[in-house]
Every structure is written in C-alpha cells, then in structure tokens.
Amino acid sequence: MSFIAAGEVLGATATVRTLTIAHHPQLPDGAYSLVDAYCTDPGCDCRKTMIFVYLDNRHVSTLNFGWESPEFYARWYGAPLDERTLAETKGPCIDLNSPNLVPPEAVLAFFSTLLDARYLRHLRSQYTRLRAALASSADAQRLVQFLGDGAGSERNRHCACGSGRKFKLCCGRSQ
C-alpha cells in the first residue's frame, strides 16, 4: 500500500498545517509541519491518513490516524479486531516506520490537542477529494508518473510535503 501527500494530487488546494512551538516541555522549539498523506490503492477505502511531521524541514515523526468507528474498521478489516490492531487502526498512533527523532508520546499528545472538529473535517475532506481525483484518468496517470516504477533515488523524487520540488532540494536538504 502506497501513501502520497495530498498536495501531490490536489496541488495548491491541499493545505499543510504548520505551527511554531516554543518552550514545550517535551518537544524541541521550531516550525512544525503536518503533511497528510493518503492511500493510493483504488480498491481501498481505509479512511485513514498518514501524517508526516516535519520540524524545520526535517522528517521527525510519522503518525497514522483513522477517524471512523471501531465497527467500521472491523468490517473493513474483514474480521474482529484485537485491542492492539484496533489501537493501530482507529485514532492516532505512531507509525511503525516513524523515525522518532522527537519523543513519540509527546507527538501523539500534541497531535491530539490539535485534533478538533475543524481539523477532522479537513482530513476527511482531503481524503474524499483525493479519492475522487484518483478516480479520474488524468490524475491517475499523474500519480503513476509521480510514483514511477520504484526505480531511482529517493532524493530525486518529488517531496512528500506537496511543494512540487525534489525531496533533496526541499525537506531532504538537511539530511
């Protein structure tokens, strides 16, 4: 399953949440960007987002967030969910592949404080718009061009933040 930043498909209409943190007891000071990415599998309706957390243009954490009910995810999964699987499916959790360059518990708590009705509407709307865009042939072709065949350097791919620049010239420049 591949995930792509909403900005790569929706363009400038996709927004990235950016905030500055100062004097937080657990998180370093700096500009944080939350880049929401969504599943590109046309047959999947997971209703989840993967959120890449950047601190001063450096990828520091990755969250998964599912906004539907436990019953929805049990139907989607095709079987009853144990507590661990449900926790990784419904609500926010740290992704298994997160770089964890900042304290994961602090990132989860911070995200949870930001998760109000407006932000939830934003995530659902981005998901719906991206799914509709992927259903159109022009955007599907654009996605194939973006994802390619998996060959080539990751640093030469477009940046996941949606800027349209290469990763090495954008969020990857400090790595």
Secondary structure, 3 states (H helix, E strand, C coil): CCEEEHHHHHHHHCCCEEEEECCCCCCCCEEEEEEEEEECCCCCCCCEEEEEEEECCEEEEEEEEECCCHHHHHHHHCCCCCHHHHHHHCEEEECCCCCCCCCHHHHHHHHHHHCCHHHHHHHHHHHHHHHHHHHCHHHHHHHHHHHCCCCCCHHHCECCCCCCCEHHHCCCCCC
